[in-house]
Amino acid sequence: MSKIDLIILIAMILTALWTVMARSLLRAAIGLALTSVIVSMMMYRLNAPLAAVFELSVCAGLISVIFITTISLTQPLTWSEIADHAKRRMRRFWLLPLLVIFTAILVLVSGVNFSLPLPSPEVEGNVRNVLWNLRPFDLLGQIIILLAGAYGVVILFREIKSK
């Protein structure tokens, strides 16, 4: 693993933790977008440029815009509700940073080799052929992520309507 891959991996872990631990939904949505950008950088480094482009456009772009739009349309919480929510969140997730640090130390100490043998990228000029024939799991993953984001927005609006 090169130094740049290690830096990208650490940045991805930090932004993912920041996303989960954020007190504000808007900051969590921005953290999710940053995490998606870093994931797309890692995909590009792993010789999957099409998957990186889809990750960047759909997850970091479209899903983040949907989340931020939905958040801006919702009614903000009062300061006491925010403080109560933060306390409950800290009680739920207090172990998460310790678990991440412990796992990282365990992986570093064990000396596990994470170099995956990647096939040489095929030179293909037809994007349609690449998406539908050579990389169907990438396309399926993007569809699942898009549907999960849309489902999250529907659930959020349903909760707002019920309140």
DSSP file (Angstrom, degrees, kcal/mol; ACC not computed):
  #  RESIDUE AA STRUCTURE BP1 BP2  ACC     N-H-->O    O-->H-N    N-H-->O    O-->H-N    TCO  KAPPA ALPHA  PHI   PSI    X-CA   Y-CA   Z-CA
    1    1 A M              0   0    0      0, 0.0   114,-0.0     0, 0.0     2,-0.0   0.000 360.0 360.0 360.0 127.0    0.0    0.0    0.0
    2    2 A S     >  -     0   0    0      1,-0.1     4,-2.0     4,-0.0     5,-0.1  -0.265 360.0-108.0 -78.8 169.0    1.5    3.3   -1.1
    3    3 A K  H  > S+     0   0    0      1,-0.2     4,-2.3     2,-0.2     5,-0.2   0.874 119.4  53.4 -65.0 -37.3    1.6    6.4    1.1
    4    4 A I  H  > S+     0   0    0      1,-0.2     4,-2.5     2,-0.2    -1,-0.2   0.894 108.0  50.7 -66.9 -37.5   -1.1    8.1   -1.0
    5    5 A D  H  > S+     0   0    0      2,-0.2     4,-2.5     1,-0.2    -1,-0.2   0.896 110.7  49.4 -64.6 -39.3   -3.4    5.1   -0.6
    6    6 A L  H  X S+     0   0    0     -4,-2.0     4,-2.5     2,-0.2    -2,-0.2   0.896 110.9  49.3 -66.1 -40.2   -2.9    5.2    3.2
    7    7 A I  H  X S+     0   0    0     -4,-2.3     4,-2.6     2,-0.2    -2,-0.2   0.919 112.3  48.0 -64.3 -43.6   -3.6    9.0    3.3
    8    8 A I  H  X S+     0   0    0     -4,-2.5     4,-2.4     2,-0.2    -2,-0.2   0.909 111.9  50.2 -63.6 -41.6   -6.8    8.5    1.3
    9    9 A L  H  X S+     0   0    0     -4,-2.5     4,-2.2     2,-0.2    -2,-0.2   0.916 111.9  46.6 -63.3 -44.3   -7.8    5.6    3.6
   10   10 A I  H  X S+     0   0    0     -4,-2.5     4,-2.6     2,-0.2    -2,-0.2   0.913 112.8  50.1 -64.5 -42.6   -7.2    7.7    6.7
   11   11 A A  H  X S+     0   0    0     -4,-2.6     4,-2.6     1,-0.2     5,-0.2   0.888 109.9  51.4 -62.9 -38.0   -9.1   10.6    5.2
   12   12 A M  H  X S+     0   0    0     -4,-2.4     4,-2.1     2,-0.2    -2,-0.2   0.914 111.1  46.9 -65.6 -42.3  -12.0    8.3    4.3
   13   13 A I  H  X S+     0   0    0     -4,-2.2     4,-2.5     2,-0.2    -2,-0.2   0.918 113.3  49.0 -64.7 -43.7  -12.2    7.0    7.8
   14   14 A L  H  X S+     0   0    0     -4,-2.6     4,-2.5     1,-0.2    -2,-0.2   0.917 113.1  45.6 -64.6 -43.7  -12.1   10.4    9.4
   15   15 A T  H  X S+     0   0    0     -4,-2.6     4,-2.2     2,-0.2    -1,-0.2   0.875 112.5  51.5 -68.9 -34.8  -14.8   11.9    7.1
   16   16 A A  H  X S+     0   0    0     -4,-2.1     4,-2.2    -5,-0.2    -2,-0.2   0.918 111.9  46.7 -66.0 -42.1  -17.0    8.8    7.7
   17   17 A L  H  X S+     0   0    0     -4,-2.5     4,-2.6     2,-0.2    -2,-0.2   0.918 111.6  51.0 -63.7 -42.9  -16.6    9.2   11.4
   18   18 A W  H  X S+     0   0    0     -4,-2.5     4,-1.0     1,-0.2    -2,-0.2   0.890 109.4  52.0 -61.2 -38.9  -17.3   12.9   11.2
   19   19 A T  H  < S+     0   0    0     -4,-2.2     3,-0.4    12,-0.2    -1,-0.2   0.921 113.5  42.8 -62.6 -44.9  -20.4   12.1    9.2
   20   20 A V  H  < S+     0   0    0     -4,-2.2    -2,-0.2     1,-0.2    -1,-0.2   0.868 119.0  43.3 -70.8 -36.7  -21.7    9.7   11.8
   21   21 A M  H  < S+     0   0    0     -4,-2.6    -1,-0.2    -5,-0.2    -2,-0.2   0.502  83.8 122.5 -90.1  -4.1  -20.9   11.9   14.7
   22   22 A A     <  -     0   0    0     -4,-1.0     6,-0.0    -3,-0.4    -3,-0.0  -0.310  51.5-153.3 -62.9 138.9  -22.1   15.2   13.3
   23   23 A R  S    S+     0   0    0      4,-0.0     2,-0.4     2,-0.0    -1,-0.1   0.800  77.8  64.3 -80.8 -30.8  -24.7   16.9   15.4
   24   24 A S  S  > S-     0   0    0      1,-0.1     4,-2.0     2,-0.0     5,-0.1  -0.758  74.1-142.1 -98.6 139.0  -26.3   18.7   12.5
   25   25 A L  H  > S+     0   0    0     -2,-0.4     4,-2.4     2,-0.2     5,-0.2   0.864 104.9  55.1 -64.5 -35.4  -28.0   16.9    9.6
   26   26 A L  H  > S+     0   0    0      2,-0.2     4,-2.2     1,-0.2    -1,-0.2   0.929 108.6  46.6 -64.6 -44.2  -26.5   19.5    7.2
   27   27 A R  H  > S+     0   0    0      1,-0.2     4,-2.6     2,-0.2    -1,-0.2   0.876 111.3  52.9 -64.6 -36.5  -23.0   18.8    8.4
   28   28 A A  H  X S+     0   0    0     -4,-2.0     4,-2.3     2,-0.2    -2,-0.2   0.899 109.1  49.0 -65.0 -39.8  -23.7   15.0    8.1
   29   29 A A  H  X S+     0   0    0     -4,-2.4     4,-2.0     2,-0.2    -2,-0.2   0.895 112.6  47.5 -66.3 -39.8  -24.9   15.4    4.5
   30   30 A I  H  X S+     0   0    0     -4,-2.2     4,-2.5     2,-0.2    -2,-0.2   0.901 111.4  51.2 -67.2 -40.2  -21.7   17.4    3.7
   31   31 A G  H  X S+     0   0    0     -4,-2.6     4,-2.6     2,-0.2    -2,-0.2   0.880 108.1  52.3 -63.0 -38.0  -19.6   14.8    5.4
   32   32 A L  H  X S+     0   0    0     -4,-2.3     4,-2.3     2,-0.2    -1,-0.2   0.900 109.2  49.8 -63.4 -40.9  -21.3   12.1    3.4
   33   33 A A  H  X S+     0   0    0     -4,-2.0     4,-2.2     2,-0.2    -2,-0.2   0.921 111.5  48.4 -63.7 -43.7  -20.5   14.1    0.2
   34   34 A L  H  X S+     0   0    0     -4,-2.5     4,-2.2     1,-0.2    -2,-0.2   0.906 110.7  51.1 -63.0 -41.0  -16.9   14.4    1.3
   35   35 A T  H  X S+     0   0    0     -4,-2.6     4,-2.5     1,-0.2    -1,-0.2   0.905 109.8  50.4 -62.7 -40.5  -16.7   10.7    2.1
   36   36 A S  H  X S+     0   0    0     -4,-2.3     4,-2.3     2,-0.2    -1,-0.2   0.879 108.3  52.5 -65.2 -37.7  -18.1    9.9   -1.4
   37   37 A V  H  X S+     0   0    0     -4,-2.2     4,-1.7     2,-0.2    -1,-0.2   0.925 111.7  45.9 -62.5 -43.4  -15.5   12.1   -3.0
   38   38 A I  H  X S+     0   0    0     -4,-2.2     4,-2.1     2,-0.2    -2,-0.2   0.879 110.7  52.8 -69.1 -37.1  -12.7   10.3   -1.1
   39   39 A V  H  X S+     0   0    0     -4,-2.5     4,-2.5     1,-0.2    -1,-0.2   0.898 108.0  51.6 -62.9 -39.8  -14.2    6.9   -2.0
   40   40 A S  H  X S+     0   0    0     -4,-2.3     4,-2.2     2,-0.2    -1,-0.2   0.864 107.4  52.7 -66.5 -33.7  -14.3    8.0   -5.7
   41   41 A M  H  X S+     0   0    0     -4,-1.7     4,-2.1     2,-0.2    -1,-0.2   0.912 110.1  48.2 -64.6 -41.0  -10.6    8.9   -5.4
   42   42 A M  H  X S+     0   0    0     -4,-2.1     4,-1.4     2,-0.2    -2,-0.2   0.905 110.1  51.9 -65.8 -40.4   -9.9    5.4   -4.0
   43   43 A M  H  <>S+     0   0    0     -4,-2.5     5,-2.0     1,-0.2    -1,-0.2   0.906 109.4  50.0 -61.7 -40.9  -11.9    3.8   -6.8
   44   44 A Y  H ><5S+     0   0    0     -4,-2.2     3,-1.5     1,-0.2    -1,-0.2   0.899 108.4  52.4 -63.8 -39.8   -9.9    5.8   -9.4
   45   45 A R  H 3<5S+     0   0    0     -4,-2.1    -1,-0.2     1,-0.3    -2,-0.2   0.783 104.6  57.6 -65.5 -26.2   -6.6    4.7   -7.7
   46   46 A L  T 3<5S-     0   0    0     -4,-1.4    -1,-0.3    -3,-0.2    -2,-0.2   0.136 123.5-104.5 -90.9  20.5   -7.9    1.1   -8.0
   47   47 A N  T < 5S+     0   0    0     -3,-1.5    -3,-0.2     1,-0.1    -2,-0.1   0.852  88.0 120.4  60.8  39.7   -8.2    1.4  -11.8
   48   48 A A     >< +     0   0    0     -5,-2.0     4,-2.2     1,-0.1     5,-0.2  -0.575  24.7 158.8-125.3  68.0  -12.0    1.7  -11.8
   49   49 A P  H  > S+     0   0    0      0, 0.0     4,-2.4     0, 0.0     5,-0.2   0.853  72.7  52.5 -65.2 -34.4  -12.5    5.1  -13.4
   50   50 A L  H  > S+     0   0    0      2,-0.2     4,-2.3     1,-0.2     5,-0.2   0.922 110.8  47.0 -67.0 -41.8  -16.1    4.5  -14.5
   51   51 A A  H  > S+     0   0    0      1,-0.2     4,-2.6     2,-0.2    -1,-0.2   0.888 111.9  52.4 -64.1 -37.7  -17.1    3.5  -10.9
   52   52 A A  H  X S+     0   0    0     -4,-2.2     4,-2.5     2,-0.2    -2,-0.2   0.903 109.0  49.0 -64.3 -41.0  -15.3    6.5   -9.6
   53   53 A V  H  X S+     0   0    0     -4,-2.4     4,-2.8     2,-0.2     5,-0.2   0.912 113.0  46.9 -65.8 -42.0  -17.2    8.8  -12.0
   54   54 A F  H  X>S+     0   0    0     -4,-2.3     4,-2.9     2,-0.2     5,-0.7   0.912 112.3  50.1 -66.4 -41.1  -20.5    7.3  -11.0
   55   55 A E  I  X>S+     0   0    0     -4,-2.6     5,-2.0     1,-0.2     4,-0.8   0.923 114.6  44.9 -60.8 -43.8  -19.6    7.5   -7.3
   56   56 A L  I  <>S+     0   0    0     -4,-2.5     5,-0.7     3,-0.2    -2,-0.2   0.918 120.0  38.9 -67.8 -43.9  -18.7   11.1   -7.7
   57   57 A S  I  <>S+     0   0    0     -4,-2.8     5,-2.3    -5,-0.2    -2,-0.2   0.929 127.4  29.3 -76.3 -44.5  -21.7   12.1   -9.8
   58   58 A V  I  <>S+     0   0    0     -4,-2.9     5,-3.1    -5,-0.2     6,-0.3   0.963 130.4  29.5 -83.1 -54.2  -24.4   10.1   -8.1
   59   59 A C  I  <XS+     0   0    0     -4,-0.8     5,-0.9    -5,-0.7    -3,-0.2   0.968 130.8  32.6 -75.5 -53.4  -23.3    9.8   -4.5
   60   60 A A  I   <S+     0   0    0     -5,-2.0    -3,-0.2   -24,-0.2    -1,-0.2   0.810 134.4  28.2 -74.6 -27.6  -21.3   13.0   -3.9
   61   61 A G  I  ><S+     0   0    0     -5,-0.7     4,-2.2    -6,-0.3    -3,-0.2   0.903 127.0  25.9 -95.3 -75.3  -23.4   15.0   -6.3
   62   62 A L  I  ><S+     0   0    0     -5,-2.3     4,-2.4     1,-0.2    -3,-0.2   0.919 123.7  45.6 -63.8 -50.0  -27.0   13.9   -6.7
   63   63 A I  I  ><S+     0   0    0     -5,-3.1     4,-2.7     1,-0.2    -1,-0.2   0.906 113.9  50.3 -63.0 -41.4  -27.6   12.2   -3.4
   64   64 A S  H  ><S+     0   0    0     -5,-0.9     4,-2.9    -6,-0.3     5,-0.2   0.895 109.9  50.2 -64.8 -38.9  -26.0   15.1   -1.5
   65   65 A V  H  X S+     0   0    0     -4,-2.2     4,-2.5     2,-0.2     5,-0.2   0.912 111.4  49.1 -64.3 -41.8  -28.1   17.6   -3.3
   66   66 A I  H  X S+     0   0    0     -4,-2.4     4,-2.4     2,-0.2    -2,-0.2   0.937 114.0  45.7 -62.5 -46.0  -31.2   15.6   -2.5
   67   67 A F  H  X S+     0   0    0     -4,-2.7     4,-2.7     2,-0.2    -2,-0.2   0.936 114.3  46.7 -63.0 -47.0  -30.2   15.4    1.2
   68   68 A I  H  X S+     0   0    0     -4,-2.9     4,-2.2     1,-0.2    -1,-0.2   0.886 113.1  50.0 -65.9 -37.9  -29.3   19.1    1.5
   69   69 A T  H  X S+     0   0    0     -4,-2.5     4,-1.2    -5,-0.2    -1,-0.2   0.927 112.3  47.4 -63.6 -44.6  -32.5   20.1   -0.2
   70   70 A T  H  X S+     0   0    0     -4,-2.4     4,-0.7    -5,-0.2     3,-0.4   0.913 111.5  50.4 -63.4 -42.5  -34.6   18.0    2.0
   71   71 A I  H >< S+     0   0    0     -4,-2.7     3,-0.8     1,-0.2    -1,-0.2   0.895 108.5  52.3 -63.2 -39.5  -32.8   19.2    5.1
   72   72 A S  H 3< S+     0   0    0     -4,-2.2    -1,-0.2     1,-0.2    -2,-0.2   0.757 108.3  52.2 -70.1 -21.6  -33.3   22.8    4.1
   73   73 A L  H 3< S+     0   0    0     -4,-1.2    -1,-0.2    -3,-0.4    -2,-0.2   0.577  95.3  89.2 -87.9  -9.6  -37.1   22.2    3.7
   74   74 A T  S << S-     0   0    0     -3,-0.8    83,-0.0    -4,-0.7    -3,-0.0  -0.430  87.6-100.8 -87.4 163.1  -37.4   20.7    7.1
   75   75 A Q        -     0   0    0     -2,-0.1    -1,-0.1     1,-0.1    -2,-0.1  -0.689  41.3-119.8 -82.7 128.6  -38.3   22.6   10.3
   76   76 A P        -     0   0    0      0, 0.0     2,-0.1     0, 0.0    -1,-0.1  -0.306  25.9-115.2 -69.2 153.2  -35.2   23.2   12.5
   77   77 A L        -     0   0    0      1,-0.1     2,-0.1     2,-0.1     0, 0.0  -0.451  27.6-109.3 -82.0 157.7  -35.0   21.9   16.0
   78   78 A T     >  -     0   0    0     -2,-0.1     4,-2.4     1,-0.1     5,-0.2  -0.381  34.1-104.6 -78.3 167.1  -34.9   24.0   19.1
   79   79 A W  H  > S+     0   0    0      1,-0.2     4,-2.4     2,-0.2     5,-0.2   0.872 121.9  51.5 -63.8 -36.6  -31.6   24.3   21.1
   80   80 A S  H  > S+     0   0    0      2,-0.2     4,-2.3     1,-0.2    -1,-0.2   0.887 110.3  48.8 -68.7 -37.0  -33.0   22.0   23.8
   81   81 A E  H  > S+     0   0    0      2,-0.2     4,-2.5     1,-0.2    -2,-0.2   0.892 111.5  50.2 -66.4 -39.3  -34.0   19.4   21.2
   82   82 A I  H  X S+     0   0    0     -4,-2.4     4,-2.5     2,-0.2    -2,-0.2   0.921 111.7  47.6 -64.3 -44.0  -30.6   19.6   19.7
   83   83 A A  H  X S+     0   0    0     -4,-2.4     4,-2.1     2,-0.2    -2,-0.2   0.905 113.3  48.0 -64.4 -41.8  -28.9   19.1   23.1
   84   84 A D  H  X S+     0   0    0     -4,-2.3     4,-2.2     2,-0.2    -2,-0.2   0.911 112.7  48.7 -64.4 -42.3  -31.2   16.2   23.9
   85   85 A H  H  X S+     0   0    0     -4,-2.5     4,-2.5     1,-0.2    -2,-0.2   0.895 110.0  52.0 -64.3 -40.5  -30.5   14.6   20.5
   86   86 A A  H  X S+     0   0    0     -4,-2.5     4,-2.5     2,-0.2    -1,-0.2   0.899 108.8  50.3 -64.2 -40.7  -26.7   15.1   20.9
   87   87 A K  H  X S+     0   0    0     -4,-2.1     4,-2.0     2,-0.2    -1,-0.2   0.926 112.0  47.0 -63.5 -44.0  -26.8   13.4   24.3
   88   88 A R  H  X S+     0   0    0     -4,-2.2     4,-1.8     1,-0.2    -2,-0.2   0.898 112.4  50.5 -64.4 -38.8  -28.7   10.4   23.0
   89   89 A R  H  X S+     0   0    0     -4,-2.5     4,-2.7     1,-0.2    -2,-0.2   0.907 109.4  50.2 -65.4 -41.6  -26.4   10.2   20.0
   90   90 A M  H  X S+     0   0    0     -4,-2.5     4,-0.8     1,-0.2    -1,-0.2   0.868 109.5  51.8 -65.8 -35.6  -23.3   10.3   22.2
   91   91 A R  H  < S+     0   0    0     -4,-2.0    -1,-0.2    -5,-0.2     3,-0.2   0.877 114.7  43.4 -66.4 -36.2  -24.7    7.5   24.4
   92   92 A R  H  < S+     0   0    0     -4,-1.8     3,-0.3     1,-0.2    -2,-0.2   0.896 125.1  30.6 -74.6 -40.1  -25.4    5.4   21.3
   93   93 A F  H >< S+     0   0    0     -4,-2.7     3,-0.9     1,-0.2    -1,-0.2   0.173  79.2 110.9-110.0  16.9  -22.0    6.0   19.5
   94   94 A W  T 3< S+     0   0    0     -4,-0.8     4,-0.5     1,-0.3    -1,-0.2   0.800  83.2  49.7 -63.5 -26.7  -19.5    6.5   22.3
   95   95 A L  T 3> S+     0   0    0     -3,-0.3     4,-2.5    -4,-0.2    -1,-0.3   0.677  90.0  82.8 -85.3 -17.9  -17.8    3.2   21.5
   96   96 A L  H <> S+     0   0    0     -3,-0.9     4,-2.3     1,-0.2     5,-0.2   0.913  90.7  45.4 -59.6 -50.8  -17.5    3.9   17.7
   97   97 A P  H  > S+     0   0    0      0, 0.0     4,-2.4     0, 0.0    -1,-0.2   0.907 114.9  49.7 -61.0 -38.4  -14.3    6.0   17.7
   98   98 A L  H  > S+     0   0    0     -4,-0.5     4,-2.7     1,-0.2    -2,-0.2   0.899 110.2  50.8 -64.3 -39.2  -12.6    3.5   20.1
   99   99 A L  H  X S+     0   0    0     -4,-2.5     4,-2.4     2,-0.2    -1,-0.2   0.895 110.6  48.6 -64.8 -40.8  -13.7    0.6   17.9
  100  100 A V  H  X S+     0   0    0     -4,-2.3     4,-2.4     2,-0.2    -2,-0.2   0.924 113.6  46.4 -65.4 -44.5  -12.2    2.3   14.8
  101  101 A I  H  X S+     0   0    0     -4,-2.4     4,-2.5     2,-0.2    -2,-0.2   0.921 113.3  49.2 -64.4 -43.9   -8.9    3.0   16.6
  102  102 A F  H  X S+     0   0    0     -4,-2.7     4,-2.4     1,-0.2    -2,-0.2   0.906 112.1  48.4 -62.1 -42.3   -8.7   -0.5   18.0
  103  103 A T  H  X S+     0   0    0     -4,-2.4     4,-2.5     2,-0.2    -1,-0.2   0.906 111.2  50.3 -64.9 -41.7   -9.4   -2.0   14.6
  104  104 A A  H  X S+     0   0    0     -4,-2.4     4,-2.4     2,-0.2    -2,-0.2   0.915 112.2  46.9 -63.8 -42.7   -6.7    0.2   13.0
  105  105 A I  H  X S+     0   0    0     -4,-2.5     4,-2.7     2,-0.2     5,-0.2   0.916 112.2  51.0 -64.2 -42.3   -4.1   -0.8   15.6
  106  106 A L  H  X S+     0   0    0     -4,-2.4     4,-2.2     1,-0.2    -2,-0.2   0.898 111.9  46.8 -62.0 -41.7   -5.0   -4.4   15.2
  107  107 A V  H  X>S+     0   0    0     -4,-2.5     4,-1.2     2,-0.2     5,-1.0   0.909 114.3  47.3 -67.2 -41.9   -4.7   -4.3   11.4
  108  108 A L  H  <5S+     0   0    0     -4,-2.4    -2,-0.2     1,-0.2    -1,-0.2   0.902 115.0  45.4 -67.0 -40.8   -1.3   -2.4   11.7
  109  109 A V  H  <5S+     0   0    0     -4,-2.7    -1,-0.2     1,-0.2    -2,-0.2   0.884 110.2  53.5 -70.2 -38.4    0.1   -4.8   14.3
  110  110 A S  H  <5S-     0   0    0     -4,-2.2    -1,-0.2    -5,-0.2    -2,-0.2   0.754  98.9-138.3 -71.6 -22.2   -1.1   -7.9   12.5
  111  111 A G  T  <5 -     0   0    0     -4,-1.2     2,-0.2     1,-0.2    -3,-0.1   0.844  29.8-177.3  71.1  33.6    0.7   -6.8    9.3
  112  112 A V      < -     0   0    0     -5,-1.0     2,-0.7     1,-0.1    -1,-0.2  -0.449  23.8-131.4 -67.2 134.3   -2.2   -7.9    7.0
  113  113 A N        -     0   0    0     -2,-0.2    -1,-0.1     1,-0.1     0, 0.0  -0.798  23.0-176.3 -91.0 117.2   -1.4   -7.3    3.3
  114  114 A F        +     0   0    0     -2,-0.7     2,-0.7     2,-0.1    -1,-0.1   0.246  37.7 127.1 -98.2  12.9   -4.3   -5.6    1.6
  115  115 A S        -     0   0    0   -114,-0.0    -2,-0.1     1,-0.0     0, 0.0  -0.605  45.0-159.7 -76.1 115.6   -2.9   -5.6   -1.9
  116  116 A L        -     0   0    0     -2,-0.7     2,-0.7     1,-0.0    -2,-0.1  -0.792  21.3-118.0 -95.3 133.3   -5.6   -7.1   -4.0
  117  117 A P        -     0   0    0      0, 0.0    -1,-0.0     0, 0.0    -2,-0.0  -0.597  35.9-163.3 -71.1 116.3   -4.6   -8.5   -7.4
  118  118 A L        -     0   0    0     -2,-0.7     2,-0.1     1,-0.0   -71,-0.0  -0.819  18.0-118.6-102.1 139.1   -6.5   -6.4   -9.9
  119  119 A P        -     0   0    0      0, 0.0     3,-0.1     0, 0.0    -1,-0.0  -0.386  41.8 -92.4 -69.3 153.8   -7.0   -7.5  -13.5
  120  120 A S        -     0   0    0      1,-0.1     2,-0.1    -2,-0.1   -73,-0.0  -0.470  49.1-105.2 -67.8 136.1   -5.5   -5.3  -16.1
  121  121 A P        -     0   0    0      0, 0.0     2,-0.3     0, 0.0    -1,-0.1  -0.384  33.5-125.1 -66.3 135.8   -8.1   -2.8  -17.3
  122  122 A E        -     0   0    0     -2,-0.1     2,-0.9     1,-0.1     0, 0.0  -0.572  16.5-123.3 -81.1 142.6   -9.6   -3.6  -20.6
  123  123 A V        +     0   0    0     -2,-0.3     2,-0.4     2,-0.0    -1,-0.1  -0.771  45.0 162.9 -87.2 112.4   -9.4   -0.9  -23.3
  124  124 A E        -     0   0    0     -2,-0.9     6,-0.0     1,-0.1    -2,-0.0  -0.995  28.9-169.4-136.5 126.6  -12.9   -0.4  -24.3
  125  125 A G  S    S+     0   0    0     -2,-0.4     2,-0.8     1,-0.1     3,-0.1   0.679  70.6  80.8 -88.5 -19.5  -14.3    2.6  -26.2
  126  126 A N     >  -     0   0    0      1,-0.2     4,-1.8     2,-0.0     3,-0.2  -0.795  57.0-169.7 -95.9 108.5  -17.9    1.8  -25.8
  127  127 A V  H  > S+     0   0    0     -2,-0.8     4,-2.8     1,-0.2     5,-0.2   0.863  86.9  59.1 -65.0 -36.0  -19.2    3.0  -22.4
  128  128 A R  H  > S+     0   0    0      1,-0.2     4,-2.4     2,-0.2     5,-0.3   0.911 106.7  47.1 -59.5 -42.7  -22.5    1.1  -22.9
  129  129 A N  H  >>S+     0   0    0      2,-0.2     4,-2.1     1,-0.2     5,-1.3   0.890 112.1  50.7 -66.0 -39.7  -20.6   -2.2  -23.3
  130  130 A V  I  X>S+     0   0    0     -4,-1.8     5,-2.6     3,-0.2     4,-0.6   0.949 114.9  42.5 -63.3 -48.4  -18.5   -1.5  -20.2
  131  131 A L  I  <5S+     0   0    0     -4,-2.8     8,-0.3     3,-0.2    -2,-0.2   0.936 124.2  32.5 -65.7 -47.7  -21.5   -0.7  -18.0
  132  132 A W  I  <5S+     0   0    0     -4,-2.4    -1,-0.2    -5,-0.2    -2,-0.2   0.779 133.8  22.0 -86.2 -26.4  -23.8   -3.4  -19.1
  133  133 A N  I  <5S+     0   0    0     -4,-2.1    -3,-0.2    -5,-0.3    -2,-0.1   0.794 130.5  29.6-110.9 -38.6  -21.4   -6.3  -19.9
  134  134 A L  I  <<S+     0   0    0     -5,-1.3    -3,-0.2    -4,-0.6    -4,-0.2   0.791 129.4  27.8 -97.2 -29.7  -18.1   -5.7  -18.1
  135  135 A R     >< +     0   0    0     -5,-2.6     4,-1.5    -6,-0.2     3,-0.3  -0.344  65.9 141.2-128.8  52.0  -19.1   -3.8  -14.9
  136  136 A P  H  > S+     0   0    0      0, 0.0     4,-2.4     0, 0.0     5,-0.1   0.828  73.4  57.1 -68.1 -28.7  -22.7   -4.8  -14.1
  137  137 A F  H  > S+     0   0    0      2,-0.2     4,-2.4     1,-0.2     5,-0.1   0.843 103.9  53.1 -71.5 -31.3  -22.1   -4.9  -10.3
  138  138 A D  H  > S+     0   0    0     -3,-0.3     4,-2.1     2,-0.2    -1,-0.2   0.925 111.3  46.2 -64.0 -43.6  -20.9   -1.2  -10.4
  139  139 A L  H  X S+     0   0    0     -4,-1.5     4,-2.2    -8,-0.3    -2,-0.2   0.910 112.2  50.3 -65.3 -42.3  -24.1   -0.3  -12.1
  140  140 A L  H  X S+     0   0    0     -4,-2.4     4,-2.5     1,-0.2    -2,-0.2   0.909 109.4  51.8 -62.2 -42.4  -26.2   -2.3   -9.7
  141  141 A G  H  X S+     0   0    0     -4,-2.4     4,-2.4     1,-0.2    -1,-0.2   0.902 109.5  49.2 -60.9 -41.8  -24.4   -0.7   -6.7
  142  142 A Q  H  X S+     0   0    0     -4,-2.1     4,-2.4     2,-0.2    -1,-0.2   0.892 110.9  49.9 -65.5 -39.2  -25.1    2.8   -8.1
  143  143 A I  H  X S+     0   0    0     -4,-2.2     4,-2.5     2,-0.2    -2,-0.2   0.918 111.4  48.9 -65.1 -42.4  -28.8    1.9   -8.6
  144  144 A I  H  X S+     0   0    0     -4,-2.5     4,-2.5     2,-0.2    -2,-0.2   0.911 111.8  48.9 -63.4 -42.6  -29.0    0.6   -5.0
  145  145 A I  H  X S+     0   0    0     -4,-2.4     4,-2.2     2,-0.2    -1,-0.2   0.909 111.9  49.0 -64.0 -42.0  -27.3    3.7   -3.6
  146  146 A L  H  X S+     0   0    0     -4,-2.4     4,-2.2     2,-0.2    -2,-0.2   0.922 113.2  46.6 -63.8 -44.3  -29.7    6.0   -5.6
  147  147 A L  H  X S+     0   0    0     -4,-2.5     4,-2.6     2,-0.2    -2,-0.2   0.878 110.3  53.4 -66.4 -37.4  -32.7    4.1   -4.5
  148  148 A A  H  X S+     0   0    0     -4,-2.5     4,-2.3     2,-0.2    -1,-0.2   0.906 109.9  48.3 -63.6 -40.7  -31.5    4.1   -0.8
  149  149 A G  H  X S+     0   0    0     -4,-2.2     4,-2.0     2,-0.2    -2,-0.2   0.918 112.6  47.3 -64.6 -43.6  -31.1    7.9   -1.0
  150  150 A A  H  X S+     0   0    0     -4,-2.2     4,-2.2     1,-0.2    -2,-0.2   0.897 111.8  51.0 -64.2 -39.4  -34.6    8.4   -2.5
  151  151 A Y  H  X S+     0   0    0     -4,-2.6     4,-2.5     1,-0.2    -2,-0.2   0.899 108.2  52.5 -64.2 -41.0  -36.1    6.0    0.1
  152  152 A G  H  X S+     0   0    0     -4,-2.3     4,-2.3     1,-0.2    -1,-0.2   0.894 109.2  49.3 -61.6 -40.2  -34.4    8.0    2.9
  153  153 A V  H  X S+     0   0    0     -4,-2.0     4,-2.5     2,-0.2    -2,-0.2   0.911 110.7  50.2 -65.4 -42.1  -35.9   11.2    1.5
  154  154 A V  H  X S+     0   0    0     -4,-2.2     4,-2.2     1,-0.2    -2,-0.2   0.923 111.6  48.2 -62.0 -44.2  -39.3    9.6    1.4
  155  155 A I  H  X S+     0   0    0     -4,-2.5     4,-2.4     2,-0.2    -1,-0.2   0.906 110.9  51.5 -62.9 -42.1  -39.0    8.4    5.0
  156  156 A L  H  X S+     0   0    0     -4,-2.3     4,-2.0     1,-0.2    -2,-0.2   0.922 111.5  46.1 -62.6 -44.3  -37.9   11.9    6.1
  157  157 A F  H  X S+     0   0    0     -4,-2.5     4,-2.4     1,-0.2    -1,-0.2   0.867 110.7  53.7 -66.5 -34.8  -40.8   13.6    4.5
  158  158 A R  H  X S+     0   0    0     -4,-2.2     4,-2.0     2,-0.2    -2,-0.2   0.907 109.5  48.0 -65.3 -40.9  -43.2   11.0    6.0
  159  159 A E  H  X S+     0   0    0     -4,-2.4     4,-1.4     2,-0.2    -2,-0.2   0.886 112.3  49.2 -65.7 -38.3  -41.8   11.7    9.5
  160  160 A I  H  < S+     0   0    0     -4,-2.0    -2,-0.2     1,-0.2    -1,-0.2   0.909 110.7  50.0 -66.9 -41.4  -42.2   15.4    9.0
  161  161 A K  H  < S+     0   0    0     -4,-2.4    -1,-0.2     1,-0.2    -2,-0.2   0.872 108.9  52.3 -66.2 -36.3  -45.8   15.0    7.7
  162  162 A S  H  <        0   0    0     -4,-2.0    -1,-0.2     1,-0.3    -2,-0.2   0.801 360.0 360.0 -71.1 -27.6  -46.7   12.9   10.7
  163  163 A K     <        0   0    0     -4,-1.4    -1,-0.3    -3,-0.2    -2,-0.2   0.468 360.0 360.0 -78.5 360.0  -45.4   15.5   13.2
